[in-house]
Amino acid sequence: MLKNISWRQFDFWLLGAVVLAIAFGIAMIDSAVAGNAELADYPQRQAIFAGFGLLVIVLVAAIDYNYWLVLYRPMYGVMMVLLIFLFMSARAVFGAARWFRLGAIFIQPTELAKLVVILILAHYFEKTQDEPRDLRWIIGSLIWTMGLTIWILLQPNLSNVIVIAVIWTVMIWMSGLQLKHLASFALGGIVLVTAGFPFLQEYQQQRVLTFIFPDPNATYGETYNIQQALIAIGSGSWLGKGYGQGSQVQLRFLKVRHTDFIFSAISEEFGFVGALIVIATLALILWRCIRAARLARDTSGTMIAFGVATLIFFQGVVNIAVNLNLIPVSGLPLPFISYGGSGLLSLMLGIGLVESVIMRHKAMEF
């Protein structure tokens, strides 16, 4: 399992970019929760999760990623049991929930489920790489994906269902999906979204409606949060107001500033330049993941790296777009930067898988 490891091939550029993003995120969380006694320990919690995450990256990188693929059935079964149990306990107690609570720690299985889907699809596309790209091949991958996704949808957690759908679309496209099938899925998706709107939860419908018909005089709710986010971004100008000096952040006009709207907090305190540096750091992470996909020795390695890159890219784009009021509020965090232990550990596990791929790639790159 640990034979023939060459740590010279370990991607230190990728690790460095991840560490930089996480360190900056912890600093911004500390600024965002300043003066709030209930959230005072959040930076320390995030730092602890980051420390565990670094250990996870090293351990997962040391193990050949194909060993994880061999265990695809047990991983799939365990994840399904966790999601079903979460759904059942949520219905019995709160009507909806997304976390298990262990003392002061909240664990969100959905974050890990996204990586399990990536591994399952990587195994599927490796196994079927010589099969015709027909509807049977497409439906097979969709069945594996929907087996977990349906339980996430029932939580309800529509935003992460969309994330998984995007991951599936990108991975199947990279595996040879025909254009006619892609066009059919796009049309079917539009019809499904339109027809399914009346069946969404009330808060989900409200997010869409307030985005289309915003109330300029709102003093609370989604519209108010977006207004404060835009004020924070605009007031930051080029260089920002300085760390810990943002009025929207420090006076708490900006809500959930340590999670959903941390990009607005960054923009206010570090300005356009600071926001651009954050985007450039995430872009570097994406580039190194795509490089790993290009150099992978087999189809499964390529699919793992592309899947992790898609996860990071889509969540990052959606989070920033929400902050800029380009799309309705989704609740997706900014990768490696927003507060959230489960999300951070899952992403770092994904980075460990990418490192495992690049450490065993087909040729040295000088």
N, C-alpha and C positions, 0 to 999 in steps of 0.2 A: 504493500500500500504506500509506503514511504520511500520505496527504492527509486534510484535514479533521479533524485531531486537536484536540480541545479538552481540554487538561490541567486545565481548571477542573472537568471532570466526573470526574476521577480521584478514586477513593474513598480519601481520606487517613485516614478513620476505620478502614477495613479494613486499610490498610497499617500504621497505628499499632498496632492490636490485634495484628497478626501480629508486628511488631517487638518489642512488649512481651512476648509469649509466648516468642519465641525468646531474647530477652535473659535472661528469668527462667530459661529452660531451660538456657542455658549456665552461669549461676550455680549452678544445682542440680547440673549435671553436675560442675562443679568441686568442689562440696562432696562429692558422692557418690564421686568417685575420689580424694579427698585421701589421701595417704599410700601410694597404690598406684603404684609406679614404672612398671609396665607400661602403665597407663592415664593417665599424667600428662599426655600431650599431647592427650587427648580434647577438653577444652574449647577448645583452640586450633583443632583440626580442625573442630569444630562451628562456631566463629566464622568460619572461612574459608569453609565451605560456606554459611553464612548470608550472607556478603558476596557470593558468587557468586549466591546466590538473589535478593538484592535487585536485582542487575543483570538477572537473568532476568525478574523481575516487570516492571521498567520496559520492557525490550525486547519482551516478549510483549504487554504492554498497548498498546504503540505500534502493533502490527500488528493489523489487523482480523482477528478470530477466524475469519471465513469463509475466509480464505486457508489456515488450517490444515485446515479441512474439505475444501477442494479437494484436499488432499494425503492424503486418508484412505487410499487404496489403497497408496501407498508407505509410509506410516507403519505400516499394518497388516502389510505384507509384511516390513519391516525388523524389527519387533517379533517377528513369528513366527519369523524366522530366528534372532534372538538367544535366544529362549526354547528353540527346538529345539537350538541349539548348547549352551546351558547344560545342558539335560537330557542330551545325549549325553556331554558332558565329565564331568558329575557321575557318570553311570553307570559311565564308564570308570575314574574315579579313586577316588571316595569312595562311590559308591552313591547318594548324594543330596547336592545342594548348591543354594544359592540365590544365590551371588555369583560374579562374576568378580573376580579379584584383579589389580590393576595396581600393583605395588610394594607400598606400605603402604596402598593405598586399595582398599576393597571396593565393588564396584558391583552393585547388586541390580536387574536389569531388571524384575522384577515390579512394583516401585514405579511405574515409568514406564508399564508395561502397563496399570495401572488408569486412568491418564489417557487413554491411547490408546483404551481401551474407551469411556470417556465421550465422546470426540470422535467415534468411529465411530457410537455410538448416537445422538448428537445429529444427525449427518448423516442417519442412517437415518430418524429420526422427523421430520426436516424434509422429507425426500423423500417420505415416505409419509403426510403429515399429512391428505391428502384420501382415503386408502384406508379401507375398512371395517375395524373393529377385530375381525377374525376370527382363526382359528387360523393362517391363512397369514401374516398380518401379525406375529403373535406368534413363529411359528417362524423367520421371516426375521431378526428381531432376535436370537433365541436362537442362530442359526447363526453370526452375526457375533461374538457374545460368546464362544461355546464354542470358536471357532477358536483363540483365545489361551488361554482358561481351561484347556483340557485339558492344555496343556504345563506350566502352573503346578501343576495337580493331580499331575502325574507327577514333580514335583521330589523329594519331595512337599511341598506348601505349602497345606494345607487351609484355614488361617485366611484367607489372601488370596483363595482361591477363594470363600469365604463372603462376603468383602467385595465382590468383583465381583458375586456373585449378588444381594446386597442393592442395589447400585448399579443393576443391571439392573431389579430389581423396582420400585424407586422411580421410575426414569425411564420405564418402560413404564406404570406406574400414572398418572403425571402426563401421559402422552400419550394416555390414554383407555382403558386396560385395563378390560374389563367385570368386574363383581364376581363373576360366576359363574366366569370364568376364574381370577381371583385365588384364589377358594375352592378350585378344583381344584388349583392349584399348591401351595397351602398343605398340602392333604391329601397330594398326591404327595410333597412335601418331607418330611413326617413319615414316610411309608412308606420313602422313599429313605434317610433318616438311620438308621432302625431296621434296614433290611436291609443297609445298607452298613457298619455298625459292625464286623462280623467281618473286613472287608477293609481296615480302617485299619492304618496302621503301628503297631507295638507301643507306641512312645512316645505316640502319639495316643490309643490305647485306655487307656493308663496314666493319662493326664491326666484322662480322664473318670471312670475307676474310682476314682482317689484323691480326686476331688471328691465322688463319691457315698458312698464308704466311706473317709473320711480316717483315718489312723493318728495318734492323739493323741500317741504317743510317738516319732514320726519324728524323726530327727536329720539327715536330708538328703532331697533330692528335692523334688517339687512341694508335698507337704503341709507340709514344713518351711518352704519359702519363703513359703507363704501364712500360716503361723502367725507368722513373723517380720514379715510385712507388716502383719498385723492388730495385732500388738504395737506396731509403729511408729506406726500410725494412732491407736491408742488412747492411747498415751503422749504424743502431741502435744497432747492436750486442745484448749483454745480457741485459744491463741496460740502454741503450739509451744515447743520448747526453745531456739530460737535458731539462726541460720544457722551451720552447721558444728558444732553442739553435740548433734546427735541420736545417742544411744548405739547404736541399731540400725544407723544408717548408718555412723558413724565407726568403730565396732568391727567392721564388716563382717558382722554377723549377717544383715543384709538383703542377699540376693543380687541380681544384675543390677539394682542400684539406680539405675543410670544409664540403663536402657532400660525393661524391662517393669514394674519396680516403682518408677519415679521418683515416681509419685503418692504412694506410701507415704512416701518420703523427704521430699517436700514437706509432707505432713501431720504428720510428726514434728517437723520443724524450724520450720514456720510455723503448725501447728495447723489447726483447723477453719476459721478465718478465712482463712488463706493458701490452703488448698485451695479455699475458696469463691471467692476472687479469681481463681484459675486457671480454675475452671469458668466464671465470669462472663466472663473474657477470651475463652475459646473460644466462649461463647454469643454474644458480640458479633461475632466473626468469622462465625459461622453466620448471624446476623441480616443482616449486610451482604451475604452471598452470596445469601440468599433474596430480599433487596431487589433485587439485581441481576437475579435470575430474574424477578421480578415486573415490572420495568421494561424487560426486554429487548425489542428491536425485532422479533425473530422467534423461531420455535420452537427453532431450533438454539441461540440465545443462552440462552433459558430452560433448555433441557436441560443445557447446559454448566454453568451456575451451580447448578442443582439437583444435578447429578452431583457436583460438587466439594463442595457442602454435605453431601451424603449421605456421601461418603468421610470427611470430617472428623468428622462427627457419629458415625458408626458406630464408627470406630476409637477415638474418644475415649470413647464409652460403654462399649465392650468393655474397654478398658484399665482404666478406673476400676472397672468391675464385677469384673474379675479381682482387682484390689487389695483389694476389699471381700469377696472370696470368694463372689460371687453367681453366677459361672459358672466353668467350668474354665479353666485357664491357656491362653492363645491365642498369646502371643508378639507381639501387635499393640502398636505403640508409642503413646504419648500424643502426638497431633499437635503439632508445632512445639516440643515440650519434651523428649521422649526423645532420646537420642543416636542418630544415624544420618544420615549424609550423603546417601545416595540417597533415603531417605524425606523428609528435609527439603527437598532440592532439588525433588523431585517435587511436594510440597505447595505450594511457592512458585511452581512453574510453573503449578499449578492456580489459585493466587491471581492470577497474571498473566493467565490466561484470563478469570477473573471480572472483573478490572479492564478488560480489553478489551471485554467485554460492556457494562459500565456506562458506559464512555466513549463508546459508540455507541448508547446507549439511545434510545427513541423520543421522549422529552420531558424537558426539564429539570425537576428537582425542587427547589423552593426551600424 
